[in-house]
Amino acid sequence: MFGFLSSLGQSGSADMTIFLQTPSGFFIEKRDGTKIGTMFHWLNGNLLEIGYALLPAERGKGYCTEATQLVLDYLFLSKDIPRIQAATHVGNAASRKVLEKAGFKREGILRKATRSRGEWADLVIYSILRDEWEQPKYSQKPLEESCFSILQESHT
Ligand SMILES: CC(C)(COP(=O)(O)OP(=O)(O)OC[C@H]1O[C@@H](n2cnc3c(N)ncnc32)[C@H](O)[C@@H]1OP(=O)(O)O)[C@@H](O)C(=O)NCCC(=O)NCCS
């Protein structure tokens, strides 16, 4: 899922615009600058989707929930979008918990929509609407209270 680190861009001639649907990525950093994970967003058709991963040693400490809340602030504040969605393997309890703690609502199941260990598996779709997001969680919070100093967007 996270094969690319490139920016969401657009190109095209005068009468046609093509939105490039490649992911745009952030590193999740601790305050000391240690990179502990990645947070991506990309367009899936007209739908903005996020995905994330943390280094195994850094899981279970609440970092991904905090990073997800921060990226929701960034996306809702910077883009004119009504919703953000995420899809996760039906058996990925940690990822489902992250989304629920960040305010996402479960929408339904995409049956046999992903490959996992050589088998087709179901995906769970979650979304959060702008109305449900309500207000920034982190832009009003002093950085020293955050578990990491910055989400650093990376472009290659
Ligand atoms: C999914 C992932 C990003 C979560 O990151 P994280 O920083 O560990 O998440 P958080 O600590 O913020 O929250 C995880 C929650 O899930 C819970 N959890 C973890 N494993 C669990 C399990 N097997 N069953 C139930 N709950 C579980 C944790 O207890 C925690 O909930 P709590 O805060 O109420 O205790 C991380 O596990 C990961 O990188 N996994 C591999 C990549 C991946 O699956 N990415 C998602 C693809 S959609």
The ligand as a MOL file (V3000), in Angstrom:
LIG
                    3D

  0  0  0     0  0            999 V3000
M  V30 BEGIN CTAB
M  V30 COUNTS 48 50 0 0 0
M  V30 BEGIN ATOM
M  V30 1 C -2.5840 -0.5490 12.8210 0
M  V30 2 C -1.4530 0.2100 13.4670 0
M  V30 3 C -1.0160 1.3710 12.5770 0
M  V30 4 C -1.9590 0.7750 14.8240 0
M  V30 5 O -0.9730 1.6450 15.3560 0
M  V30 6 P -0.8270 1.8770 16.9390 0
M  V30 7 O 0.0030 3.0940 17.1640 0
M  V30 8 O -0.3930 0.6060 17.5730 0
M  V30 9 O -2.3370 2.1880 17.3460 0
M  V30 10 P -2.8100 2.8290 18.7300 0
M  V30 11 O -1.8410 2.4660 19.8150 0
M  V30 12 O -3.1060 4.2730 18.5150 0
M  V30 13 O -4.1970 2.0840 18.9670 0
M  V30 14 C -4.2880 0.6970 18.8040 0
M  V30 15 C -5.4920 0.2020 19.5780 0
M  V30 16 O -5.7910 -1.1110 19.1400 0
M  V30 17 C -5.7390 -1.9730 20.2410 0
M  V30 18 N -5.2610 -3.2500 19.7650 0
M  V30 19 C -4.0340 -3.5530 19.3190 0
M  V30 20 N -3.9880 -4.8410 18.9270 0
M  V30 21 C -5.2320 -5.3370 19.1460 0
M  V30 22 C -5.8260 -6.6030 18.9510 0
M  V30 23 N -5.1460 -7.6310 18.4270 0
M  V30 24 N -7.1380 -6.7610 19.2820 0
M  V30 25 C -7.8490 -5.7370 19.7760 0
M  V30 26 N -7.3300 -4.4920 19.9750 0
M  V30 27 C -6.0460 -4.3130 19.6600 0
M  V30 28 C -4.8210 -1.3200 21.2380 0
M  V30 29 O -5.0520 -1.7930 22.5590 0
M  V30 30 C -5.2260 0.1370 21.0610 0
M  V30 31 O -6.4430 0.4170 21.7230 0
M  V30 32 P -6.4810 1.1950 23.1550 0
M  V30 33 O -5.8170 2.5160 22.9370 0
M  V30 34 O -7.9250 1.3180 23.4820 0
M  V30 35 O -5.7150 0.3260 24.1110 0
M  V30 36 C -0.2150 -0.6810 13.7470 0
M  V30 37 O -0.6420 -1.8090 14.4720 0
M  V30 38 C 0.4730 -1.1270 12.4560 0
M  V30 39 O 1.3470 -0.4500 11.9360 0
M  V30 40 N 0.0770 -2.2910 11.9160 0
M  V30 41 C 0.6490 -2.8150 10.6650 0
M  V30 42 C 0.2340 -1.9820 9.4690 0
M  V30 43 C -1.2750 -1.9000 9.3510 0
M  V30 44 O -1.9990 -2.8300 9.6790 0
M  V30 45 N -1.7270 -0.7330 8.8710 0
M  V30 46 C -3.1420 -0.4950 8.6550 0
M  V30 47 C -3.5020 -0.8600 7.2410 0
M  V30 48 S -5.1930 -0.3650 6.9400 0
M  V30 END ATOM
M  V30 BEGIN BOND
M  V30 1 1 1 2
M  V30 2 1 2 3
M  V30 3 1 2 4
M  V30 4 1 2 36
M  V30 5 1 4 5
M  V30 6 1 5 6
M  V30 7 2 6 7
M  V30 8 1 6 8
M  V30 9 1 6 9
M  V30 10 1 9 10
M  V30 11 2 10 11
M  V30 12 1 10 12
M  V30 13 1 10 13
M  V30 14 1 13 14
M  V30 15 1 14 15
M  V30 16 1 15 16
M  V30 17 1 15 30
M  V30 18 1 16 17
M  V30 19 1 17 18
M  V30 20 1 17 28
M  V30 21 1 18 19
M  V30 22 1 18 27
M  V30 23 2 19 20
M  V30 24 1 20 21
M  V30 25 1 21 22
M  V30 26 2 21 27
M  V30 27 1 22 23
M  V30 28 2 22 24
M  V30 29 1 24 25
M  V30 30 2 25 26
M  V30 31 1 26 27
M  V30 32 1 28 29
M  V30 33 1 28 30
M  V30 34 1 30 31
M  V30 35 1 31 32
M  V30 36 2 32 33
M  V30 37 1 32 34
M  V30 38 1 32 35
M  V30 39 1 36 37
M  V30 40 1 36 38
M  V30 41 2 38 39
M  V30 42 1 38 40
M  V30 43 1 40 41
M  V30 44 1 41 42
M  V30 45 1 42 43
M  V30 46 2 43 44
M  V30 47 1 43 45
M  V30 48 1 45 46
M  V30 49 1 46 47
M  V30 50 1 47 48
M  V30 END BOND
M  V30 END CTAB
M  END
